[in-house]
Amino acid sequence: MKKFLATILLAAMALMMLASCGSVPANTVFSADDLPGKKIGVQLGTVGDLYYATEYEQNDGSVVERYNKGADAILALKQGKIDAVIIDVEPAKVFVQKNPDLKILEQQFDPEEYAIAIAKENTELLEKVNAALATIKENGTLALIEKNYIGDEIGQHPYVSPEGTDRSNGTLVMATNAEFAPYEYRENGKIVGFDVDMAQAIADVLGMELQIDDMLFDAIVNAVASGKADIGVAGMTVLPERLENVNFSDPYTTAHQALIVRAE
């Protein structure tokens, strides 16, 4: 009988150890002040990577895990492999809405400006894109596109190309990374989002067809600089490092980075 009870006890202890090994650790990050020494997840090549996480990595002993997709960083956070994710605020809201076990901290990072990347030698296209961007700002189209994806009127202002739009001026090839809702993402097999509708509106003003090429975020600047794409549109912040390789249009919206952690 004693031998039987001992066996049961050992089995119970083994199960408890397995459960303990498989559990997700409690959150230990309550502000950016807690990031030194922690494991931080970012999407490769983003502002969260190049500026914020890298600084913690170089100066504060943090470990930075870089992922090709923001969703992969979020999964690692949920699994307890990392302690926090730094990512743009609107995608952060989408991730947290889908994952109630996560939350966004109130930490405010510096504001950023999103703009369209264009090859340095293609100054003619830069002028045309800026003129088209000015047009859709002035006639209210850009504001409605933004409201359709961000804020309290989501889904209420879908962009539709004007009837009879001329498309005789060729094709505008847009490089993007469709992993960044609400700016660009896949829905029913199609790439959609704020940036997609904005680029379509610009193409409509220019009398061009819009072609979207999906690729890794970190490859977009090179695709534009090499001429494989005409424009890069992917929630791209204007950064000195990027300006070494491409030019940027006038800004079309602002954003900032957010800090996502486990809710408990």
PyMOL commands that set and color helices and strands:
alter all, ss='L'
color gray80, all
select helices_A, chain A and resi 2-22+32-34+47-59+70-78+89-98+123-138+141-149+194-206+217-225+240-243
alter helices_A, ss='H'
color red, helices_A
select strands_A, chain A and resi 39-43+63-67+84-88+102-104+112-114+117-119+171-176+185-187+190-192+209-214+231-232+246-248+253-255+257-262
alter strands_A, ss='S'
color yellow, strands_A
deselect
rebuild
show_as cartoon
